[in-house]
C-alpha cells in the first residue's frame, strides 16, 4: 500500500514562520512535522510514499531526499505555486500512486494514529479518520453512523486530514486546481464513504499558537 503526504501548501496562517520555511518542516518537539508522518507510516509497513511539492518545495525535497534514511522510498509530485489544492494535487499524483487505494495524510497533522495496511470494501471510494471537535472547530465537518460518513443530522465530528482514497473517487476529474471536499460529499450521497473515530492525540498544527502549545 502507498501513501501520499500533502505538503504543497503555503501555510498562510503560519506566517511569518512559513515565509522562509515550508510548513511541513516546522519542528514540533524537535522534529519536523513531515518526518513524524513518514515514520508513523513506516511503523505500519507503508514505505512507498508520494509527497507533493509547491511552496518552497525544493526545501522539502532537499531535506527528505529519496527517503532512504527514513526507510522509505519517496517520489515527488511537482505542482509549483499556486498549488492545485487537495483534490487537484491528489489527482495530479495518481500516476505515481497506482491503481489501488492509498493513504492520504496532511503534512501538518500531529497525532498518534496507527496507520495500517488495508483495502477498501467494494463500492467504497473513501475512508475518513474523524476526531472529536477541537476548540477551533466546534461544529465539526461530517456525521458518522454505523461506520458510514454522512452530512445529515446528529453528532458531528472533524475530519482529521487522514484518509484512504480509491483512485475511482477522481473518475471524470480533469487536471487543474480543485478541492477534495466536493468529491467526498458526492461520494457520501452515494453511500461510498466509510469512517472511523480516532480518540487519541491529534492536532491540526495550523497556527503559531497551536504549534507553540505542542512544544514547537
HELIX and SHEET records of a PDB file:
HELIX    1   1 UNK A   12  UNK A   14  5                                   3    
HELIX    2   2 UNK A   23  UNK A   25  5                                   3    
HELIX    3   3 UNK A   33  UNK A   43  1                                  11    
HELIX    4   4 UNK A   57  UNK A   64  1                                   8    
HELIX    5   5 UNK A   68  UNK A   70  5                                   3    
HELIX    6   6 UNK A   85  UNK A   97  1                                  13    
HELIX    7   7 UNK A  135  UNK A  137  5                                   3    
HELIX    8   8 UNK A  167  UNK A  170  5                                   4    
HELIX    9   9 UNK A  181  UNK A  189  1                                   9    
HELIX   10  10 UNK A  208  UNK A  213  1                                   6    
SHEET    1   A 7 UNK A  73  UNK A  78  0                                        
SHEET    2   A 7 UNK A  48  UNK A  53  1                                        
SHEET    3   A 7 UNK A   2  UNK A   6  1                                        
SHEET    4   A 7 UNK A 102  UNK A 106  1                                        
SHEET    5   A 7 UNK A 156  UNK A 165 -1                                        
SHEET    6   A 7 UNK A 126  UNK A 131 -1                                        
SHEET    7   A 7 UNK A 193  UNK A 197  1                                        
SHEET    1   B 7 UNK A  73  UNK A  78  0                                        
SHEET    2   B 7 UNK A  48  UNK A  53  1                                        
SHEET    3   B 7 UNK A   2  UNK A   6  1                                        
SHEET    4   B 7 UNK A 102  UNK A 106  1                                        
SHEET    5   B 7 UNK A 156  UNK A 165 -1                                        
SHEET    6   B 7 UNK A 142  UNK A 145 -1                                        
SHEET    7   B 7 UNK A 148  UNK A 150 -1                                        
SHEET    1   C 2 UNK A  27  UNK A  28  0                                        
SHEET    2   C 2 UNK A  31  UNK A  32 -1                                        
SHEET    1   D 2 UNK A 109  UNK A 111  0                                        
SHEET    2   D 2 UNK A 202  UNK A 204 -1                                        
END                                                                             
